[in-house]
Amino acid sequence: MEYRKFGSIDWKVSALGLGAMRLPTKKLLPRVDWDKSIKLIRYAIDKGINYIDTGWIYGLGASEKVLGEALKDGYREKVFLVTKLPMFLVRKTEDFYKYLNQQLKSLQTDYLDAYFYHGLSRNSFMKVKELNLMAKMKEAKEKGLIKHIGFSFHDTLPVFKEIIDYYNWDLAQIQYNYMDTAVQATHEGLKYAHEKGVAVVVMEPVKGGKLANPTEEALEIMKKASNQRTPVDWALQYVWNQPEVAVVLSGMGSKKMV
């Protein structure tokens, strides 16, 4: 496993992070297969992955609870654990601790290595300011409930820059792959955040699986390369080759995918 500089954070982060949105599932409810998921999470950690990303709605609400079980027996101390404030559910300032406290309980931990505002856009960023949620983030950090503050993002470059300039963020999570260098935060946004000392986490490196099945024309180009790789490998390598990227998230539903 390759480990990388993590912005200003004192943690050597694995180049590959585990996105816990798509855990192993069953045909019947509850959909998430707890036994397989716990084994998969521990397998990934044993293989050197030390960054885990989850969220309130992942796995229809089961992801955080499964992680709470998987990270027992000494596994919690081996990882940088991140979850997110569900901005789409926040209606008032008091909701901040309503969700944070429940997430800490579900994850069976006393603290989060980082807490994100989930999916910031122009509108949800306005909510952060209007409800004074940054004051709550800082307060939670002072209490030791969270160690670092960040956000995930879905909007345009101007909005991204505005958010980056708003606070001295520790981390930012963006959608980035070789097809999306000019949309959402864009390649320019990636460089902008990095220059500000923000650790950049990349989601959707394979564009939701689309880059795993490229066009015939793209496949022919790949076949001409001196080093032969699968389409997924090419997609991941493209992102890893950007020096501004700290960690790349991938949803992994099996040991083979790990």
Backbone hydrogen bonds, N-H to C=O, Kabsch-Sander energy under -0.5 kcal/mol:
donor,donor_aa,acceptor,acceptor_aa,energy
4,R,13,V,-3.2
6,F,9,I,-0.5
8,S,197,G,-0.7
9,I,6,F,-2.3
11,W,9,I,-2.1
13,V,4,R,-1.9
13,V,11,W,-0.9
15,A,2,E,-2.8
17,G,248,V,-3.1
18,L,51,Y,-2.7
19,G,17,G,-0.7
19,G,250,S,-2.0
20,A,18,L,-0.7
20,A,53,D,-3.2
22,R,19,G,-0.7
23,L,21,M,-0.6
26,K,31,R,-3.4
33,D,24,P,-2.8
34,W,32,V,-1.0
37,S,33,D,-2.5
38,I,34,W,-2.7
39,K,35,D,-2.0
40,L,36,K,-2.4
41,I,37,S,-2.7
42,R,38,I,-2.2
43,Y,39,K,-2.1
44,A,40,L,-2.5
45,I,41,I,-2.0
46,D,42,R,-2.6
47,K,43,Y,-1.5
48,G,45,I,-1.8
49,I,44,A,-2.2
52,I,80,F,-2.4
53,D,18,L,-2.6
54,T,82,V,-2.1
56,W,84,K,-0.6
58,Y,55,G,-0.8
59,G,21,M,-0.7
60,L,57,I,-1.2
61,G,58,Y,-0.7
62,A,59,G,-1.6
63,S,58,Y,-2.0
66,V,62,A,-2.7
67,L,63,S,-2.4
68,G,64,E,-1.9
69,E,65,K,-1.3
70,A,66,V,-2.7
71,L,67,L,-2.5
72,K,69,E,-1.4
75,Y,72,K,-1.4
76,R,71,L,-1.8
78,K,75,Y,-1.3
79,V,76,R,-1.3
80,F,50,N,-2.8
81,L,79,V,-0.7
82,V,52,I,-2.5
83,T,114,A,-1.2
85,L,116,F,-3.6
87,M,85,L,-1.7
89,L,86,P,-2.3
90,V,86,P,-0.9
95,D,92,K,-1.7
96,F,93,T,-1.8
98,K,94,E,-1.2
99,Y,95,D,-2.2
100,L,96,F,-2.5
101,N,97,Y,-2.3
102,Q,98,K,-1.0
103,Q,99,Y,-2.6
104,L,100,L,-2.5
105,K,101,N,-1.8
106,S,102,Q,-2.6
107,L,103,Q,-2.5
108,Q,104,L,-0.6
108,Q,105,K,-0.7
109,T,104,L,-2.0
112,L,145,L,-2.3
113,D,81,L,-1.2
114,A,81,L,-1.6
115,Y,148,H,-2.0
116,F,83,T,-2.2
117,Y,150,G,-1.5
118,H,85,L,-2.0
118,H,116,F,-0.6
120,L,117,Y,-0.5
120,L,152,S,-3.1
125,F,121,S,-2.4
126,M,122,R,-1.6
127,K,123,N,-1.4
128,V,124,S,-1.8
129,K,125,F,-1.7
130,E,126,M,-3.0
131,L,127,K,-2.5
132,N,129,K,-0.9
133,L,128,V,-2.4
134,M,128,V,-0.6
135,A,132,N,-0.5
136,K,132,N,-0.8
137,M,133,L,-2.2
138,K,134,M,-2.6
139,E,135,A,-2.1
140,A,136,K,-2.7
141,K,137,M,-2.1
142,E,138,K,-2.3
143,K,139,E,-1.8
144,G,141,K,-1.2
145,L,140,A,-2.2
146,I,140,A,-1.0
147,K,112,L,-1.9
150,G,115,Y,-1.9
151,F,171,L,-0.8
152,S,117,Y,-2.5
153,F,173,Q,-1.8
154,H,120,L,-2.5
160,F,156,T,-2.3
161,K,157,L,-2.7
162,E,158,P,-2.0
163,I,159,V,-2.3
164,I,160,F,-2.7
165,D,161,K,-2.3
166,Y,162,E,-0.6
166,Y,163,I,-1.0
167,Y,163,I,-0.7
167,Y,164,I,-0.6
169,W,167,Y,-1.9
170,D,149,I,-2.4
171,L,149,I,-1.3
172,A,199,A,-2.2
173,Q,151,F,-2.8
174,I,172,A,-0.5
174,I,201,V,-2.5
176,Y,174,I,-0.5
176,Y,203,M,-1.9
180,D,177,N,-1.2
183,V,180,D,-0.6
186,T,183,V,-1.8
187,H,181,T,-3.0
189,G,185,A,-1.1
190,L,186,T,-1.9
191,K,187,H,-2.1
192,Y,188,E,-2.3
193,A,189,G,-2.6
194,H,190,L,-2.0
195,E,191,K,-2.5
196,K,192,Y,-1.0
196,K,193,A,-0.5
197,G,194,H,-1.9
198,V,193,A,-2.3
199,A,170,D,-2.4
200,V,198,V,-0.5
200,V,244,E,-0.6
201,V,172,A,-2.9
201,V,199,A,-0.6
202,V,247,V,-2.6
203,M,174,I,-2.9
207,K,204,E,-1.5
209,G,206,V,-0.6
210,K,207,K,-1.6
211,L,206,V,-2.2
212,A,209,G,-1.3
213,N,210,K,-1.2
219,L,215,T,-2.4
220,E,216,E,-2.2
221,I,217,E,-1.5
222,M,218,A,-2.1
223,K,219,L,-2.1
224,K,220,E,-0.8
224,K,221,I,-0.8
225,A,222,M,-1.4
228,Q,226,S,-0.6
234,W,230,T,-2.4
235,A,231,P,-2.2
236,L,232,V,-2.6
237,Q,233,D,-3.0
238,Y,234,W,-2.2
239,V,235,A,-1.4
240,W,236,L,-2.7
241,N,237,Q,-2.0
242,Q,239,V,-1.7
245,V,242,Q,-2.0
246,A,200,V,-2.4
247,V,200,V,-1.3
248,V,15,A,-2.7
249,L,202,V,-3.4
249,L,247,V,-0.5
250,S,17,G,-1.7
252,M,19,G,-0.6
252,M,250,S,-0.5
253,G,251,G,-0.5
258,V,254,S,-1.5
